[in-house]
């Protein structure tokens, strides 16, 4: 077996590649051929091999073998196949090669084969392809029910005229045309020469060459005229073969249709009905460039969403991307596979790819196997864990076609998985039908949207030139397309197919002819329904029955379903479906054999021809229920619903609801419940569904909507047990909505009425948390301890209780040591139940406490553990918050670049998740760090954006924090009016002013007044110290020192710079340490203290710290002080460099500010204006 999917049955053949008969576990009703390219293949062989797959994907002709999938063997238990070999999955055609088919001795059979071969060749040539490798080995022949059929295979050398590849001589030695050997310009007539050689070999049982040497054969191809001795075949066939083998291509036939005429084969619709253009991608260069730029951008996390109506060329576009990029996982036929089957399909495609499989660890393989073997518990958690590890180990691109055809269950999965892939820099491309609701916008927050519009006239010309050969009457066709068809690639192909079926395009030996005139005009101007009527009039009874059957389904169906439900064999269904495809009714996927109509409007028309639809759907539903136990539940329920058996639909979807709840697919569950509530069901069923919906909405964090349903149900409720459940849910919803007292009262009242001790403890736990949020710490603590001591309490409730006790220690007593002990107890309980998510949360909190205590090694230990756990389960929200913690840690250490990196990564994750609150926090922190390193414009931009986010969310507390930072920014830049406005706005924003916000406001007012009140500043810094706000404490302490120095209070200034907490911060933060040296220099310069080093030494020490660090306001201040000292000493030579650097720094900081007014205010703030004057004075002294 290959990749746990393809079962090898026997070898079919071997040449450059090996070909085996195989079956597919995903589609066991059908046999396939798997073509294997050995591991030892060189680069050119791999290119040819891949070219074959993608070429076959573009071709649509019944006599060309169909390709389904390509990949690499990563696991195989067959000794004859090596891991690392490339493979292509093809249709299995049980035939022999052309030369081995002994019935060709009868010229009638030979002509039947030639008609089909020439049909393929004309199709290729008209579509601008040259085959290049026409030979008997590449033509399979089979006789089925007395009918001879051929399949042409091996399209590796096939070449489209627009490919732009450098041409290298290609083909098999004996069949290569002279013009190729002479390296002359050539066209499709080289295939006619190969056809001649092949015919010669069939007629005479040998090649026309005298030698077997390759070089001699080449020479004979170019120079020798071949002998044509007598034969049992007709003179017409011999003469036609002679003309095919003329050395001068001008003298050969212009097309194979001329050849068919000369051997007395009529050009019938059987030959010409498939002469529609092959699929091509018409180069929309701007779109391709846009996509390629996004795919190659290393830090670009946008999901590319390509939208267009049916037939707009989406699939051709993504196949072009698929064929030109490496490491691509392509997921097609989204309309056919549903729920778990699509997830398993996705998982197999990903895991069994050569760029992912080598990185799989044993635990990941176990998780994968559990999902592939059935419906595992914790499906979403397992998938998040798998794709977290996979996307960290490998980089690749995922393409999903028709994303908005996915079912809600699959969307629920992708809602969880896609953000993980985005954050880990996996490139994602989705296509959507724009005539259907977009689902990408529902679940993805960062997208690059690309819309495919109808062709312009220039686009149409380019498309027709690429799709059709020069000998086709393209100008006439263009006129009909412009007049009567949508200017979309898919619509154009279907339009051409209709023109052929309606005999408007006719094919003769001299080429295609387009019939114009009044009759054509009337036909094309008739309604769609009239054209549909004409098309289905060509169908047999069996074909019409199958078409109607397929039209009745809401999902794509396949052979297995049609066969089971119509009592037809698989082979019969395949024949009917292929006929429907040829008659432009269906299109068949080359990936999964799923069938869809060529247009939605045609599907609706055929469905409209079904009589007694109620009975029709009921019959289908009953047959499905009896024969297809694993059939899609939603589709089965749909048939019952359309058949008006609403209870049967309810019973089936109830099973789906249970499954969705088990797998935590709550959005999917919600949609099913909403749908069932629209059905005419009895009131008791409606009540049950409404209760389930309210519970599901609560799980989806939508307590408001849940509460609305609960209130309506309580008005008419007379079932005591259900009433209790509803009241429990109501209390929980009210607590979530912030109505803590009301919600808590409801739950307390219910505690006495409930006999189930386990449920009672959960309610007490919820009440305890509500009381904590209300600030009632003593009662909250009492309830928590009661829960811990109760014998019925679960391990999870004990973990929650200890977590709550830890929070109480922080918020009520500010006792960090006791808080850590409680959190560690909580952690131990969570470890007992393997709750990795909660473990990571608790460890992050413990790390935060150790960071607050200054025990950074312990903080890192817990943070790293939380980080690894978040990665293992794909918990992006916690990972982003973890990055914020690290950012704060690095910020407090003065490692500003690393802090910015952490904050930006956190912000990217929050943006992917659509977590606006998280975005606001990350932007706030970015504003703070950029303020410290003088990136004022970036600080301003981040803070303004953060404020807008918090304002929209009505998050007053966080908006106030942003206002505080904006106030400090305006003070630092020197914008007094804005600073005063911020202070007033800060006061108005808060309805309740906490101690922290009160201190912040006082700090801003102090800055606004430029106050040097030492007592007032000291009070502020002591409060910050008490709040464990180390960053603002250090800033306030520096301000206090500056006030003391300015007021001549050098003793208090000296004490302040030697404060124990300040020294601890200096040991961690180089910028604060540089400030301390600067302040010591100021004290030394202005006081008479003998216990201080000279001011010059202090300033120099400060500069040494700053020299290789960040540009700050302190940098130019220190440089200016050193310049003044050197000037006072008369050392003018030293001044020059310091003055120049100080000036450059000042103006560099100013130049980063985009706003001219702000820049002017920055430079005109008194301290900077004074500094600039000093610099000018010193420059003048030096000149």
N, C-alpha and C positions, 0 to 999 in steps of 0.2 A: 504493500500500500504506500502511496505517495502522499505526504503531508496529511496523514490521517483522513484522507478523503478519496483519492482515486485508487481504485483496486485494479491492479494489472491482471489481465486474463490470459493474454498470449501475445507473442510478437507477430506483427503484420508485415514488417519489411524493414530493410536497412539500406541506407545509402550514406549521404553526408550525415543524416540523422537516423535514429532508430524510431520506429513507429510501433505502438502497442495498442491492442484493444483494451479498453478499460471501462469501468463503470464509476459513477460519481455518487458517493453517499448522500449528497444533497439532492440528487435527482436520479434515484435508482431505477426508474422505469426505462431509461434510455442508455444505450451503449455509446461510447465515444471513442475516438482515436486520440491518443496522446503522442505527440511528436517530441522526441527528446534530443536536444543538442548536447553532445558530450562536454564534460568539464574542460577538456583540452582544446576546445574550439578557440580560434584566434579572434581578435577584435573585429575583423571584417566579417567572419562567419556569424558572429553574434549580431552584428548590424543587419546582415541579410535575414537572419532568423527573426529578429524583431520587426523588420520591415514587412516580412510575410504576414505576421499577425495583424499589424495595423493596416496593411493594404486590404486584407480579407475583411476587416471590419468596415471598410468603406464600400466594398463591392456587394451588390445584391442581385445575383443571377442564380436561377435554380440549378445550373450546370457548373457552378463554382462551389467548391467545398466551403462550408461556413466555419469560421473560427469563433470560439467562445471565451477563451481566457488564456492569459499567458502568465508565466511565473517561473520560479526557481525551485528545484527540489531541495528541501531542507531536511526532510526525513524520508527514508525509504527502506523497506525491509526486503526489497528485491535485489539480489546480488548483481544483476546485470545493469543496474542504474545507480549512478554515483550521486551523492549529495553535492550540490553546486551546479548540477546540469540544469540548463534552461528547458522549459517545456511550453508547448502550445496545445490547448484542448481544441479538437476539431470534431465536426460531425463524423460519425463512422459510416462509411459507404462500403457495403460488402461486395466489392467488385474485384476484378483482375485488371492488370495493366493492359493497355490497348493491344499490344503485340501478342499477349497470351490469350486473347479472346479469339478462339478458333472460328467463330461464326462470321468473321469479317471476310472470309473467302467468298461469301455471298455478297455481291456488290450492293444488293439492296440494304443489307445490314450495315455495310460500310458507309453507304450514303446517309442512312439514318444517323450514324455516329457523326459523320461529317457535318450534317445540318446542325447538330447540337454544338459541335466544336466551333463551327463558324459563327453560330449565334453568340457564343462567348467572346470570340475574337472581335466581332464587330462591336459588341457592347464595350469591350475594353478600349478599342481604338477610337470609338466615338467619344468615350470618356477621357481621351488623352493619355491612355495607358499603352505601353508596349510591354508585352509579356516576356520576351527575351529567352524563355526557356521552354518553348513548345517542343515536346518530344513524347513518345509513347509512354515512357515511364511516369509522366506527369498527368496521364489521362487514365482514369479508372472506368471500367465498363461493367455494367450489371444488367441482367435480364430479369425483370420483375413482371409477373403475370403476362409473359409473352412480349413485353415492351422493353426495348433496349434503351438504357439510360447511361449517360456518361457524367462524370464529375472531373473537373480540372482542378489539379492540386498544385502545391508548391509554387507560391507566388513570391518567393523571396527575391527573385531578380526583377519582378515587375516594377516599372518605373513610370512615374507621372511626369508629364512634360514640364510641370511647374515646380518640381521638387528642388531644383537649383543645385542638386548634388553634382559633383564633378563626375563626368561619365568615364567609366572604365569598361573595357570590353567584357561582356558577360554572356553567359549561355553555356551550352554543352558543345564540345569541339565539333562534332559531326553536323550540328544544326545551325552554326553561326553563319549569317549572311556575309557575302563578300565585302559589302560596303563597311561593315563593322571591322572586318579584318584589315581593311585598307585605311581605317581611321577616318572615314569620310562622314560628312553629315548624312544622317539617315532618319527614317521615320518608321511608321507602323508596318511598312512593307517588309521589314526584316522578319516579322512573324509569318508573313506569307511565304517567304523563302523556307523557313523552318517547317511550315506545313507541307511544302513541296518535298523536302527531304524525308519527312515522316511518311508521306504517301508513297514515295519511291521505295522506301524500305518495306512498307506493307505489300506493295504490288510485286516487288522482285525478291522479297525476303533477304535483302542485303542493302548495304549502303552503295552509293554510286562511285565510291572511291576505289582506286587500285591499291592504295597503300594503307597501312594501319598506323603509320607514324603521324604524330600530331602535326608536325611542321609540314609534312607532305600533304596531309589532308587540307591544311590551311591553303597551301599552294594550289591544290586542285579546286578548292572552293572559288578561288580568285580567277584561275586561268582556264581550267578544263571545261569543255562542253561535255555533259554527261551522255552516256549511251542509253537508249530506250528500246531494248529488244522486244520481241513479241510477248504478249501476255493474255491471260484469260479475262482480264478486265477490259471494259469497253474502250474504244478509241477516244471517246469524249473525255474519259477520266485520264487517260494517258496524255492527251494533248493539253488538258488543263494543268496536269502536273508539270509538263514541260514549261508552260507559261509561268508557273509559280517559281521555277528554278532558273529563270533568265537572270544572267549576271547583272545586267543594268536594271536597277529598280524602276526606272521610268517605263520600261517595257513590261513590267509585271502588271498584274491586276491592280486597280486602284483600291479595291476592297474585296473582302471575302464574299460579299453578295454577288459580285460579278463572277467569281469562281463558281458559286452555287448555280448560277444561271447556266454556265457552260457545261455543267455536269447534269443538267436537266432536273434540278431541284427547285421547286417553286418557293418564292419568298412568302411564306404563309404567316398568319398571326402567331402560330406556335413558335416561330423563329424570332419574330420581331416584338412580341408583346413585352419583353423585358428590356427593351432598348431605352430605358430611362437613364438619366445621367447617374454615374456613381456619386457617392457622397464626397463633397470637397469642402474644405474650409476656405472661404474667400477672405483673403488677408485684410482683416480690419486692424491695420497696423497699430493704430493708437491704443486699441483695447489690448492687443497682445503685449505691447510695450508696457502698459499700465500693470498688467498682470505679472509680467516678468519682473518688473521693478519691485512689486510687492513680495514676490516669491524669493527674490534675492536679498531683500532688506533683512539684515540679521535680527534687528530688534523690532520688526514690524509684527504686531500681534493681531492685525485686522483680519477677520474672516472675509474672504472674497465671495460676494454673492452676485452671481450672474443671472439677471432676470430677462425673460423674453417670452412672448406668446408662443403658442404651439407652432413649430416649424421655423422658429427664428434663428436656428443654427447653434443653439446652446451646446447640444451634444457634439456637433462637429468641432466646436471651439475647444471643449474640454478634452476631446480625443487628440486634438493637435497639441495641447499642453501635455497630456499623458504621454504622447509619443516622443516629445522632445525633452522631457525631464526625467531624471532618474529618481529612484526611491519613491515611487508613487503607489498609493493604495487607491484603487478605483472601485467605487461602489455604484452599481447601476441597478435598474429595475426596482426602484424603491416602492413602486406601486404594487408589486407582486408579493414581496416578502413582508410579513407583518410581525410586530412585537418581538418575542424571543427569537424567532427564526432569523429575523434581520440582524439582531444583535450577535447571534452565533455566526452568521455569515460575515459580518464586519470583523468579528474576533478572529475567525479563521484567516481572512484575507490579511489581517495585520500580523498575527503571530507567525504564520507560515510564509513570511516574506524573508528574503535573504538578508535584508538590512535590519531586521528586528530579531529574528530567531536566535542568532548567535549570542545575544545579550540576555536571554531569558535565564532567570535563576530558578532553582527548584521550587521555591514557594510560589512563584508566578505561574509556573507550569501546572502546579496542583490547582491553583485558582482557575486557570483556563480550562483544565479538564473537567472541573466540577460544573462549569457553565455549559460546556459543550455536551456534557452527558445528560443534561436535563434542565430543570428549573431550580437552581440552588437558592438557599437562604442568603440573605444579604447580597442580592445580585448587584445593586447599585454600588454598595461599598466595595465589593470585589472588583467590579469594573473600574472604579476610581483608583483603586490600589494598583491594578494591572497597568492601566494607561499612564499613571504617574511614573511608575518604574520604567515602562517602555519608552516614554517620551523624554525621560532624563538620560536614558542610555543611547538612544538613536534619534536622528533627525530625518524627517520624511515629510511627504505631502499627502494629504487625504483629499480625494475628489468624490463628492456625492452628487449624483445626478437626480434632478427632480426632488429636491429636499422637501418641498411642500406637499409631496404625496405620501410622506411618512405618517404613520398612525400616532396617536397621542402617547401610547406606551413608549414607543421608540423615541419620541421627542422628549419624554421625561428622562430617559436615559441620557440622551445627548445634552440635555440641559445641565446635567451633572458632569459629563465627561468632556464636552468641548472646551469649557473654560480651562480645564487642566492642560489640554493640548495647546491651547492658545498661550497660556502663561509659560509653558515650556518650549515655546518657539516652534511648534509644529505648524506647518502651513496648511491651511484649510480652504478649499474651494467648494462652494455649493452652487448648484443651479436651481432656479425656481421658475415655474410657469407663472408669468405675470397676470394671466387671466384667472388665476386661483389666489386665494388668500396667502400672503407671505407668512411663513412660519419661522423663518430665520430671524425676523425682527422681534418675534415673541421671546426668543430664548438666547439671543446673542446681543451683546452690548457694544462690541467694537467691530464694525463691518466696513468694508470697502464695497460700495454698491456700483455695479456695472450693468447698464441697461442695453439690450440689443434691440435696435429699432429696424424697421423695414429698410430695404436697400434704397439708396438714392439711384439716379439713373447711371451715374458713374460706377457705383457699387455693382449694379446689375450687369453692366458691360463687363466688368472685371470677373464677376461670378460666371457669366456665360462663357467667357474666353477660357476660364479655368476648367469648367465643367464639360465643355463640348468642343470637339475637334473643329478645325477650320473648314472641313468639308460639310459640316452641318449648317443648314440655313438659319443662322442665329438671328439675323436681322428680322426675319419674318416672325420667328418665335418671340423675340423681344416685344414686337408690336402686340402680339396676343397676350403676353404676360402683363404688359403695362395696361392693356385695356380690360383684362378680365381676371387677373389673379392678384393675390396678395404678394407684395414684393418681399417675400421671406423665403429663405433657401428650401425649407421643408415643403412649403406650399407650392413652390415652383416645381419641385420634383413630382409631387402628386398631380399637379396641373398637367405636366408633360405626360405622365402615365395615363391620365384621362384622355388627353388628346390622341394618344395612341389607341386606347380602347375604343374611342368614338370615331376612329378612322379619319381624324383631322390631320394627324401625322401619318404618312404612309412611307413604306420603305420599298425601294426598287433596286435593281442591280446598280444603277447609276447613283444611288444615294437616297437620302431622305427628302420627302416633298411635303410641304405644308399646304393643305387644301384651304383656300380662302374663298370668300364669297358669301352670299346671302344666307345660305343654309348654315354655314359655320357660325355666322354672326348670330342667327336666331337661336341656335343651339347653346352657344356660350352666354347669351343674354337671358336664357331661361333661368328659372329659380334653381337654387341648390337642390331643392327637393326633386325637381324634374331630372337633374343630372344624376342624383342618387337613384331615382327610379330606373333610369336607363342602366346604371351600373349593376343594380341588383337583379335586373331582368336577365343578366348574363349568368346568374347563379343557378346551379342545380338545386334540387329539393334538399339534399343532404347539406350542401354548402349554406343554403339559406337557414336551415334549422340550427346549424352550428353558429352562424353569425348572430342569430337571434339569441341563442343561449348565452353567448359571450356578452352581448349587449345588456343582458339582465343583471350582470355582476357590477358591483361598485368597486371591485379591485381587479387588478390584472389576474387572469387565470392562466392555466397551463394544460398540457396534454393530459396529465394524470386526472385532473378534475373533469375535463370534457369526456375523456374515455369512460370514467366511472359513471358519470351521470347520463350519458347518451347511449350506453351499451354498444360502444364502438371499440374496436381494437386500437391500440396505440398507433399502429401503422396507418390505419384508416384515418385517424384524427390528423396525423402528420400530413397525409396526402391532401385532406380537405383544407387544412390550414394553409399549406403551401399554395393551393389553388386560390384561396381567398387573398393571399398576399399578392399573387400574380394579377389578380383582378382588381387590385387597388382597394381592397376592403380592409385588410389587416396589415399591420407591420409586426414582424417577428423579431424579438431581441436576439442578437447573436451571443448574448451573454448567458441568458437563462432559458431561452425558448419561450418566454412569456409573450402573450399576444395582446396587442392593443389596436384599436381602430386607427385608421389613418387620420381621422379628425373626430373631435367630440360631436360635431354636428351630424356626422354620418352615423355615429353610434346612437344618438338620440333618434334619428330617423328610423333606423332598423328596429330599435326598441318600440317605436310607435306602431310597428306593424304586428306586434304581438297582441293577440286577442285574449280576453279574460285574464288580465295580468295577475289578479288576486290568486286565482287557481294555479297559474303558471309558477308563481313564486313559492306557493305552498308545496307544490310537487317537487320543486328543486330542493327546498328545505328538508323535506322528508327523505329524499334520496341521499342528501348529504349526511343527515343524522344517522342513516342506516349504514352507509358505506364508507364514510370518511370521518373517522373518529377524531383525527387530529386537524380537522379543517378550522380555518379562522373563525373564532367565535363571533366576532362582531359582524362579519359578512353573513354568517348563518342566521344570526338574530335579525339582520336587515331583511333577509328573505321572508322570515316569519312575519316581521312587521309589515312588509309590503303585501303579504298575504292576509293581513288583518288578524293574525293569531298573536295578539299582544302578550298573552301570558307566556307563550312559548318563548317569545323574544325576551321577556323579563327573566325567566328561569335561566336562559343561556347567559345573559349579561350579568346575572347575579354571581355566577361562577367566575366571570371575568373580573368583577369587583373584588371578590375575595382574593383572587390571584394578585391583583394590582395592590391591594392593601398589604399582602404578605411581602411583596417586593418593594414596598414604599414608593410606588408609582402613583403619588397622590393626585397630581394634575390629571393624569389619565383617568383615575377613579372619579374625580370630580366631573369630568366631561361625560362619562357614562351615566352617572347619577342624574345629571342635568337632562340628558337625553331621555332617560326612562321617565322622568317626572313630566315630560311632555306627552307621554302615552296615556290613553284613556284607561287607567287602571283603577281598581277599587280603592276606597279611601284608606283602608288599613295598609295597603301597599304604598300608597303615596306618603303616609305618615312615616313608615319605616324608611323609605328612601330619603325623605327630608331630614330625618334624624341622622342617617349615615352621611348625608351631604354636609350638615352642620359640623359633624365630627371631623370630616375630611377637610373642610375649610379651616377649622382650628389648627389641624396639623400643617396646613399650608400657610400658617401665620396670617390668616385673614379673620381675626376674631370678630370684626365688625359685621361682616356678611354672615358669619355663623350665628351671631347674636340675633340678627334680624329674623332668621329662620326659627331659632329657638323660641323667641317671643310669640310668633304665630302659632307654633305647635303647642305651647303652654296654654294658650287661650281655649283650646278645644280638647285638652288632655284629660282622660279619666282612668288611665293606667298608672297605678302608683309606682311601679318599678321604672317605667319609662320616664315618669315625671321626675323621679330622683336622678336618673341619668341626665336628663335635660337640665336640671338645676345645678348639678355638678359642673356640666359644661358651661352653663351660664355664668356661674361664679368664676370659673377659670377665664372665660372671655372678658369679663369685667375687669379682672386683675390685669390681664394683658393690655386692656384699653386704658389703664391708669386709674380706674375707679376702684381703688384698693379697698377702701372701707366697706363699700357695698358688696363687692365680690367676696371679701373675707367673711363678712357676716353670713352670707348665703352658705358658704362652705362650713363655717362653724356650726350653723344650725343643722346641716346635713350629717355632721360627724356623729351626733347622738342618734340619728335615725338609721344608720347603716350598721349591719351586723358583721359584714365582711371585714375582718381585722386588717388584712392587707390593704384593702381599698381605703380603710379609715386612716391608716398611717400615711398613705400618699396624700390624702386631703390635709392632714395635720402639717405635712411637709410644705404643701403649697401655701397654707395659712402662715406658717412661720416665715416664708420668704416675703409674703405680702406685708407682714408686720415689720420685717427688716426694712423694706422699701418705705414704710411709713415712719421709720425712725424709732419704732418701739423695740429697741434692742433687747431689753430685759425679757419681755414676753416671748420674743423670737428665740432668744437663747434658751428659755425654759422649755419651749415646745421642741426645740432641736434635741435637747438632752433627754426629753421624754421619749422621743422617737428612737434614739440610740439605745435606750435601756429596755425597749419593748421587744419581747421575744418574737413577735410577728413581723418585725421590721425586716425588709429585704436588705441585702448587701448594698444595693444601689441607693436606697433611702438613707442608709447609714453614711454612705459616701457624701451624699448631698448635705446631710446634717453637719458633718465635720467641715465641709466647705463653707457652709453658712456661719458656723462658729468662728472660722478663720476670718471671714469678712467682718463679723461683729468685733473681733479683737482689733481690727484696723480702724473701723469707722467710729466705734464707741471709745476705745481706750488707747488707740494708736500704739498698741503693743505688738511690734513686728515679730518678736521672738515667739510669742504665744500663737500668733497668726500662722507662722511657719509650721509649728507643731500640729495645729489643726489641719492645715492643708496636707501635710505629710500623711496624717491618718486617713484623710479622704483619698489620697493617692493610693494608699495600700488597698483600700476597699475597691477602688476602681480597677486595680490590677487583678483582683480576685475574679472579676467578671469580664476581664479582657475588653474593657471599654477604652479603646485606644484614643478616641476623640476626647473624652473627659480627662484621661491621663495627661494628654498634651496641654489641655487648658490649665489644669492644676499646676503642672510643671512650669508653664509660662508664668503663672502668678507667683510661684515660689521664687523663680528667677528674678522677677520684678522686685520682690521684697529684698532679696539679697543685693540687688543693684542699688536700691534706695539706702541700704545699710553700708554701701561702699565695699561689700565683699564680692568683688567682681569675678573672681575665679569660680566661686560657687554659682553666681548668676549665670555665667557662661555654661557651666556644667548642666544646669537645668534647662536653659534655653536650647542648648544643642540637642538634648534628649527630646524636648518638645518638637524641635525642628524635624528630627528624624521620624518621629511618630506622625507628624502632619504629612510628611512626604509619603509615608507608607500607606496612608489612607486617602491621599489626595484632598486633604482638608485645606483648601485655598484660603478661605477667610482667616482661619487661625494662622496659616503661614504668613499672610500679609501682616497680621497683627504682630506676629513674631518678628518680622522684618522691621516694623515700627519700633519694637523694643530695642532691637539691635541698633537701629538708627539713633535712638535716644542715648544708648550706651556710648556709641562712638562720638556723638555730639558732646556729651559730658566729658569725654576723654580729650576733646579738642581735635579729633580725627574727622575733620569736616567733610573731606572728599568721600570718605567711606560712609559717613552719615547720609550724605546726599544720595549716594548709590543705593543704600538700603531704603531710604524714603521713596525714591523713584520706582524701585522694584515693587514696593508695597503698593504704590499708587497705580502701577500698571495692572497689578492683580485686582485691585478694587474696581478699576475701570472695566476689566473683563467681566467681573462678577456683577457689575451694575450696582455696586455698594457705594452709594453716594456719601454716606456717613464716613466710611473708610477713606474715600477720596479726599473728603474735607480734612480729615485728620492728617493724612500724608502731606497734603498741600500746606497745611498750617505749619507742620514741622519743617518742610522745605523753606517756607518763608522765614522761619526763625533762624535756621542755619545760614541762609543766604544773607540775612540782615547782619549776622556777626562777621561775615567775611566780605562785606561791602558790595555784594551783588544786589544793589538796591532795586534795580529794575526787576530782576527775577524774583526778589522777595516780594515786591509790590504785586506783580502779576499773580504769584501763587496765593498771596493772602486775599486779594480781591476775589479770585475764583473760589477760594475756600469760603469766604463770607457769603457769596451768592448761594453756594450749596447749602450751608447751614441755615441761611435765611429762608430758603424755599422749604427746607425740612422742618422749620420752626424749632430748630435745635438751639435754644437760646444760650445755653451754657457754653457750647463750643463756639457760637458766634461771638460771644463776649471775649473768649480767649483770643480770637482773631483780631477783634477790635483793639485789645491790649497790645498786640504785636504791631498792628498798624500805627497805633499811637507812638510806640517806641521808634518805628521807622520814620514817621513824620518829624519827631524830635531830632533824630540823628541826622536826617537830611537838612532840617532847618525850616520846615513848613509849619509855622506857628498856628496859622488859622485852622489848618486841617487838624492839627493836634487838639486844639480846643473843641472842634466839632466832634472829634472822636470821643473825647471825654464826655461830652453831653450825650452823645448817642449811646455810649457804654452805660451811662446811668439810666437812660430811658429803656434800654433793651431788657434790663433785669427787673423782674417783678419782686424777686427776693434776692437780696445781696448777701452772698456767703462771705465768710471771713477772707477767703482767697480773692474774690472779686473786689471786696472792699479794699484790700491791700493793693491790688492792681490799680484801682482808680486813684488811690492816694499817691501811688508811685508816679502815675502819669501827671497828676496835678502838680506834684513836686517838680517834675521835668518841665512842665509848662511854665512854672514860675521862675525856673532857673534858681530855685531856692538853695541856699547854703545852710539851712537849718539842720545842724548836726543831730540834735535830739530827735527831730521828726524822721530824718533819714535812718537813724539808728533803730527807731521803733519798727520801721518798715523792714529793715534787713533781719531783725530778730524774728518778726512774724514769718518771713519767707523761710528762715531756718527751721522754725517750728512746723511749717507745712512741708518740710522735706523738699522744698523747691530750690535745689542747689544752684541752678543756672541763674535765677533771679536773685538769690541770696548773694552770689559772688558779684553780680552787677551792682547791687545795692551797696555792698561793702566797699567796692571800688569808688562808688559815688560818695560814700561817707568819708573815705580817706581823702578824696579830692577836696571835699568841703572843709575837713579839718586842716588840711595843708593851707587852703586859701584863707582860713580864719586864724592861722598861726598856731593851731592846736596840734603841734607835732607829736606830742606824747600819745594822744589818742589815735592819731594816724598810725604811729608806729605799732601800737597795740593791735590795731585793726588788721594790719598786713601780717601780723604774727598770730592772729586768731587761729585756734586749733582747727576749726572746720575749714577756714580759708586755706590754711597750709595743706590740708588733706586734698582739697580741690586742686591746688597748685601742683601737687604731686601727680595728678592725673591729667590735668589740662594745660598744655604748653602755652596757650594764649593767655590764660589767667596767670600762669607763672611769669610770663613776659610782662604782664601788667604790674605784678608785684615788684619786679625789679625796677620798672619805670617809677613806681610810686616811692620806692626806697631811694631812688636817685633824686626825686623831688624833695623828699624829707632831708636827705643829706645836703642838698644844695641850699636849702632855705633855713635849716636849723643848725645848731651848734653841737649836735650829738657827736660824741667821740667814738661811740660804739658802732658807727656805720662806716662802710667803705666810702671812698670818694664818689661823688655823684657820677663822674665820668665812668667809673668802673661799673656802677649800677646800670647806667644807660647802655654801656657797651654789652653788658650781660643780657639786657633786654633785647638788644638788636641781634645778638648771636642766636637767641631763641627764634626770633622772627625771620631771620635772614633766609632760611630755607623753608619757611612755612608760608602761610597764606597772607595775602595783602589785606591789611586792616587799617583802620583809622590810627591805631597805635603806631603802625610802622612809620608813617610820615612824621608823627609827633616825636618819636625817638630820634629819627634822622635829623630833624630840625634842632633838637636839643644838643646833639653831638656837634652839629655845625656851629652852633652858637658858642659851645665850649672851645672848639678849635679856633674860632675867630677871636675869642677873648684871649687865647694863648698866643695868638699871632701866627698860628700854623695854617696859612692860607692854602697851602698845597693840598691839605687833607679835606678842605671844605668843599672843593669843586664836585667830587663824586657824590658826597652826601646830599648837597643841595640839588644836584641834577636828579638824583633818585627820588628825593622827597617830592620834588615838583612833578616828576613823571607819575608817581603814585597818585598824587592828588588829582591830576587831570585824567589819569586812566580811570579812576573811580567815577569821576564826573562824566566822562564820555560814555560810560555804560548806561547812563540814565537817558532814556529816549526823549522824554518830555523836556522841551527847552526851558520852560518855566521852572520845573523842579531842578534842572541842572544849574540854573542861575542861582536858585535859592541855596543849593548845596554849597556852591563856591562862595556865596555871600554871607553864610553864617559867620558870626563874629570871630569865632576861634580860627576858622579856615581863612577868612579874609585877612586876619592878622598874620597868619602863617604865610600867606601869599605875599604880603607886604614885606615880611622879614626875608623871604626868599629873594624878592626883587632887590632888596637892600644889599644882601650878601652877594648876589650876582653882580651888582654894580660895583661893589668893593673889589671883586675879583677881576673886573674888566680893565 
